[in-house]
């Protein structure tokens, strides 16, 4: 797992997603003590939020690009 101090500014979408997959697999496999399961769950929530922030940012950029393109397309 990556350093838990890693923030959304330094953790790429791909790295956050990879770590989240590992956490889900560990939780689904069972046999993880309760305290560790709770810590994994909390980290998973953080990672899910990081991934969502990346996706929301990408969506906003796409929507902005589409909005900027509409007037130009109508001019032609």
MMTF fields as JSON, N, C-alpha, C and O atoms, coordinates in Angstrom:
{
  "mmtfVersion": "1.0.0",
  "mmtfProducer": "UNKNOWN",
  "numBonds": 303,
  "numAtoms": 304,
  "numGroups": 76,
  "numChains": 1,
  "numModels": 1,
  "chainsPerModel": [1],
  "groupsPerChain": [76],
  "chainIdList": ["A"],
  "bondAtomList": [4, 2, 8, 6, 12, 10, 16, 14, 20, 18, 24, 22, 28, 26, 32, 30, 36, 34, 40, 38, 44, 42, 48, 46, 52, 50, 56, 54, 60, 58, 64, 62, 68, 66, 72, 70, 76, 74, 80, 78, 84, 82, 88, 86, 92, 90, 96, 94, 100, 98, 104, 102, 108, 106, 112, 110, 116, 114, 120, 118, 124, 122, 128, 126, 132, 130, 136, 134, 140, 138, 144, 142, 148, 146, 152, 150, 156, 154, 160, 158, 164, 162, 168, 166, 172, 170, 176, 174, 180, 178, 184, 182, 188, 186, 192, 190, 196, 194, 200, 198, 204, 202, 208, 206, 212, 210, 216, 214, 220, 218, 224, 222, 228, 226, 232, 230, 236, 234, 240, 238, 244, 242, 248, 246, 252, 250, 256, 254, 260, 258, 264, 262, 268, 266, 272, 270, 276, 274, 280, 278, 284, 282, 288, 286, 292, 290, 296, 294, 300, 298],
  "bondOrderList": [1, 1, 1, 1, 1, 1, 1, 1, 1, 1, 1, 1, 1, 1, 1, 1, 1, 1, 1, 1, 1, 1, 1, 1, 1, 1, 1, 1, 1, 1, 1, 1, 1, 1, 1, 1, 1, 1, 1, 1, 1, 1, 1, 1, 1, 1, 1, 1, 1, 1, 1, 1, 1, 1, 1, 1, 1, 1, 1, 1, 1, 1, 1, 1, 1, 1, 1, 1, 1, 1, 1, 1, 1, 1, 1],
  "groupList": [{"groupName": "UNK", "atomNameList": ["N", "CA", "C", "O"], "elementList": ["N", "C", "C", "O"], "formalChargeList": [0, 0, 0, 0], "bondAtomList": [1, 0, 2, 1, 3, 2], "bondOrderList": [1, 1, 2], "singleLetterCode": "X", "chemCompType": "L-PEPTIDE LINKING"}],
  "groupTypeList": [0, 0, 0, 0, 0, 0, 0, 0, 0, 0, 0, 0, 0, 0, 0, 0, 0, 0, 0, 0, 0, 0, 0, 0, 0, 0, 0, 0, 0, 0, 0, 0, 0, 0, 0, 0, 0, 0, 0, 0, 0, 0, 0, 0, 0, 0, 0, 0, 0, 0, 0, 0, 0, 0, 0, 0, 0, 0, 0, 0, 0, 0, 0, 0, 0, 0, 0, 0, 0, 0, 0, 0, 0, 0, 0, 0],
  "groupIdList": [1, 2, 3, 4, 5, 6, 7, 8, 9, 10, 11, 12, 13, 14, 15, 16, 17, 18, 19, 20, 21, 22, 23, 24, 25, 26, 27, 28, 29, 30, 31, 32, 33, 34, 35, 36, 37, 38, 39, 40, 41, 42, 43, 44, 45, 46, 47, 48, 49, 50, 51, 52, 53, 54, 55, 56, 57, 58, 59, 60, 61, 62, 63, 64, 65, 66, 67, 68, 69, 70, 71, 72, 73, 74, 75, 76],
  "secStructList": [7, 7, 7, 6, 6, 7, 7, 6, 6, 6, 1, 7, 2, 2, 2, 2, 2, 2, 2, 2, 2, 2, 2, 2, 2, 2, 2, 2, 2, 7, 7, 7, 7, 2, 2, 2, 2, 2, 2, 2, 2, 2, 2, 2, 2, 2, 2, 2, 2, 2, 2, 2, 2, 2, 2, 2, 2, 2, 2, 2, 2, 2, 2, 2, 2, 2, 2, 2, 2, 2, 2, 2, 2, 2, 2, 7],
  "xCoordList": [0.83, 0.0, 0.876, 2.015, 0.343, 1.116, 1.038, 0.254, 1.837, 1.854, 0.494, -0.049, -0.061, -1.387, -1.413, -2.489, -0.264, -0.214, -0.35, -0.485, -0.315, -0.422, -1.766, -2.804, -1.741, -2.968, -3.426, -2.732, -4.611, -5.166, -4.311, -4.363, -3.518, -2.668, -1.502, -0.996, -1.073, 0.093, -0.241, 0.606, -1.452, -1.832, -2.645, -3.708, -2.135, -2.844, -4.101, -4.25, -4.995, -6.208, -5.859, -6.442, -4.911, -4.552, -3.984, -4.322, -3.125, -2.536, -3.609, -3.634, -4.492, -5.569, -6.471, -6.868, -6.791, -7.663, -6.994, -7.639, -5.704, -4.973, -4.969, -5.212, -4.693, -4.666, -6.057, -6.197, -7.077, -8.452, -8.823, -9.493, -8.401, -8.672, -8.044, -8.673, -6.809, -6.122, -6.88, -7.048, -7.329, -8.065, -9.36, -9.684, -10.093, -11.358, -11.101, -11.842, -10.062, -9.733, -9.411, -9.844, -8.653, -8.31, -9.545, -9.701, -10.427, -11.648, -12.568, -13.178, -12.667, -13.527, -12.983, -13.748, -11.673, -11.074, -11.367, -11.31, -11.68, -11.958, -10.68, -9.577, -10.845, -9.69, -8.893, -7.836, -9.379, -8.682, -9.291, -10.512, -8.457, -8.99, -9.839, -9.638, -10.775, -11.719, -11.025, -11.39, -10.038, -9.351, -8.694, -8.766, -8.056, -7.424, -8.479, -8.28, -9.594, -10.684, -11.205, -11.468, -11.351, -11.824, -10.829, -11.22, -9.543, -8.514, -8.516, -8.381, -8.67, -8.728, -9.961, -9.887, -11.077, -12.317, -12.138, -12.523, -11.548, -11.322, -10.413, -10.681, -9.346, -8.438, -9.16, -8.967, -9.985, -10.766, -11.689, -11.841, -12.301, -13.163, -12.357, -12.816, -11.162, -10.292, -9.938, -10.005, -9.565, -9.178, -10.348, -10.181, -11.527, -12.72, -12.994, -13.382, -12.798, -13.002, -11.973, -12.305, -10.735, -9.696, -10.052, -9.948, -10.47, -10.861, -12.04, -12.053, -13.024, -14.189, -13.802, -14.337, -12.874, -12.418, -11.75, -11.981, -10.924, -10.29, -11.337, -11.261, -12.323, -13.365, -14.22, -14.575, -14.551, -15.327, -14.56, -15.136, -13.252, -12.425, -12.363, -12.435, -12.23, -12.192, -13.517, -13.544, -14.609, -15.93, -16.115, -16.655, -15.667, -15.777, -14.966, -15.417, -13.773, -12.945, -13.612, -13.593, -14.198, -14.873, -16.072, -16.278, -16.857, -18.022, -17.604, -18.259, -16.511, -16.021, -15.561, -15.817, -14.885, -14.416, -15.602, -15.585, -16.611, -17.801, -18.514, -18.982, -18.591, -19.23, -18.456, -19.054, -17.14, -16.299, -16.375, -16.199, -16.625, -16.692, -18.027, -18.075, -19.095, -20.422, -20.515, -20.992, -20.087, -20.183, -19.391, -19.849, -18.225, -17.404, -18.07, -18.029, -18.68, -19.35, -20.562, -20.87, -21.251, -22.419, -22.042, -22.847, -20.833, -20.374, -20.107, -20.229, -19.75, -19.384, -20.57, -20.419],
  "yCoordList": [-1.179, 0.0, 1.244, 1.211, 2.337, 3.572, 4.251, 3.852, 5.264, 6.036, 6.671, 7.329, 6.484, 7.012, 8.529, 9.124, 9.165, 10.622, 11.204, 12.416, 10.343, 10.808, 11.478, 10.941, 12.657, 13.42, 13.334, 12.798, 13.875, 13.856, 14.658, 14.417, 15.616, 16.403, 15.59, 15.879, 14.576, 13.816, 12.401, 11.733, 11.935, 10.578, 10.62, 11.239, 9.958, 9.942, 9.089, 8.288, 9.28, 8.476, 6.989, 6.164, 6.669, 5.274, 4.633, 3.496, 5.36, 4.823, 4.654, 3.645, 5.64, 5.541, 4.359, 3.621, 4.18, 3.075, 1.726, 0.796, 1.62, 0.376, 0.014, -1.134, 1.0, 0.746, 0.374, -0.504, 1.031, 0.729, -0.707, -1.389, -1.165, -2.544, -3.537, -4.526, -3.274, -4.159, -4.202, -5.269, -3.058, -2.994, -3.786, -4.558, -3.606, -4.333, -5.834, -6.601, -6.252, -7.681, -8.232, -9.329, -7.472, -7.917, -8.023, -8.987, -7.037, -7.065, -8.207, -8.859, -8.449, -9.521, -10.911, -11.869, -11.023, -12.329, -12.823, -14.024, -11.907, -12.29, -12.573, -12.469, -12.931, -13.267, -12.075, -12.246, -10.864, -9.664, -9.274, -9.17, -9.056, -8.664, -7.392, -6.562, -7.258, -6.145, -4.787, -3.933, -4.576, -3.284, -2.96, -1.828, -3.959, -3.756, -3.53, -2.72, -4.243, -4.054, -2.628, -2.026, -2.095, -0.708, 0.278, 1.24, 0.034, 0.91, 0.816, 1.825, -0.396, -0.576, 0.111, 0.748, -0.012, 0.628, 2.141, 2.772, 2.727, 4.178, 4.605, 5.606, 3.858, 4.189, 4.04, 4.846, 3.012, 2.832, 4.008, 4.432, 4.533, 5.708, 6.91, 7.664, 7.083, 8.179, 8.023, 8.979, 6.818, 6.557, 6.74, 7.275, 6.301, 6.483, 7.975, 8.391, 8.772, 10.218, 10.843, 11.738, 10.374, 10.873, 10.539, 11.389, 9.298, 8.893, 9.729, 10.173, 9.944, 10.728, 12.164, 12.753, 12.734, 14.097, 14.176, 15.125, 13.18, 13.144, 13.051, 13.758, 12.165, 11.993, 13.248, 13.637, 13.881, 15.121, 16.221, 16.981, 16.296, 17.282, 17.033, 17.968, 15.78, 15.435, 15.77, 16.29, 15.469, 15.769, 17.273, 17.713, 18.056, 19.513, 20.045, 20.945, 19.492, 19.925, 19.596, 20.4, 18.411, 18.013, 18.918, 19.375, 19.176, 20.047, 21.465, 22.102, 21.954, 23.285, 23.32, 24.291, 22.272, 22.213, 22.169, 22.823, 21.414, 21.341, 22.69, 23.099, 23.362, 24.682, 25.673, 26.487, 25.609, 26.51, 26.192, 27.093, 24.975, 24.56, 24.895, 25.106, 24.95, 25.185, 26.481, 26.443, 27.619, 28.843, 28.77, 29.258, 28.176, 28.061, 27.181, 27.488, 26.097, 25.198, 25.863, 25.613, 26.71, 27.393, 28.475, 28.812, 29.028, 30.083, 29.55, 30.292, 28.292, 27.731, 27.236, 26.738],
  "zCoordList": [0.0, 0.0, 0.0, 0.466, -0.521, -0.544, 0.801, 1.661, 0.985, 2.205, 2.451, 1.564, 3.635, 3.951, 3.984, 3.925, 4.076, 4.083, 2.684, 2.521, 1.679, 0.297, 0.092, 0.478, -0.518, -0.712, -2.153, -3.017, -2.39, -3.74, -4.71, -5.916, -4.202, -5.093, -5.636, -6.721, -4.893, -5.32, -5.78, -6.374, -5.517, -5.889, -7.17, -7.228, -8.191, -9.47, -9.359, -8.436, -10.314, -10.362, -10.439, -9.736, -11.295, -11.507, -10.244, -9.917, -9.535, -8.297, -7.224, -6.521, -7.1, -6.113, -6.427, -5.526, -7.684, -8.106, -7.842, -7.357, -8.159, -7.92, -6.435, -6.064, -5.604, -4.159, -3.66, -2.809, -4.181, -3.789, -4.16, -3.385, -5.321, -5.744, -4.769, -4.391, -4.366, -3.421, -2.094, -1.504, -1.637, -0.372, -0.469, 0.434, -1.542, -1.717, -1.74, -1.126, -2.438, -2.504, -1.12, -0.767, -0.339, 1.024, 1.893, 2.642, 1.798, 2.608, 2.186, 3.033, 0.893, 0.393, 0.704, 0.809, 0.849, 1.103, 2.513, 2.776, 3.415, 4.794, 5.556, 5.018, 6.808, 7.623, 8.106, 8.713, 7.848, 8.305, 9.651, 9.765, 10.67, 11.973, 11.88, 10.994, 12.795, 12.766, 12.726, 11.917, 13.582, 13.633, 12.292, 11.814, 11.695, 10.388, 9.304, 8.399, 9.398, 8.434, 8.473, 7.432, 9.669, 9.797, 9.198, 8.537, 9.431, 8.866, 7.339, 6.648, 6.825, 5.371, 4.8, 3.75, 5.475, 5.02, 4.95, 3.965, 6.006, 6.026, 4.881, 4.216, 4.649, 3.548, 2.213, 1.303, 2.1, 0.882, 0.619, -0.526, 1.657, 1.513, 1.027, 0.169, 1.575, 1.13, -0.341, -1.115, -0.712, -2.098, -3.049, -4.145, -2.639, -3.472, -3.674, -4.766, -2.64, -2.751, -3.697, -4.474, -3.633, -4.534, -5.982, -6.867, -6.213, -7.567, -8.057, -9.205, -7.198, -7.59, -7.915, -8.855, -7.146, -7.418, -8.793, -9.543, -9.124, -10.451, -11.55, -12.554, -11.352, -12.368, -12.507, -13.62, -11.388, -11.443, -12.174, -12.952, -11.914, -12.597, -14.095, -14.892, -14.47, -15.895, -16.567, -17.682, -15.884, -16.431, -16.625, -17.64, -15.648, -15.746, -16.925, -17.634, -17.137, -18.266, -19.596, -20.528, -19.672, -20.91, -21.168, -22.292, -20.135, -20.293, -20.69, -21.515, -20.1, -20.456, -21.904, -22.616, -22.341, -23.725, -24.684, -25.727, -24.338, -25.19, -25.259, -26.322, -24.142, -24.105, -24.963, -25.668, -24.908, -25.702, -27.187, -28.008, -27.55, -28.953, -29.602, -30.814, -28.847, -29.43, -30.228, -31.363, -29.7, -30.505, -31.799, -32.833, -31.757, -32.964, -33.995, -35.186, -33.568, -34.49, -35.125, -36.29, -34.365, -34.898, -35.9, -36.769, -35.798, -36.698, -38.101, -39.076, -38.215, -39.52, -40.29, -41.405]
}
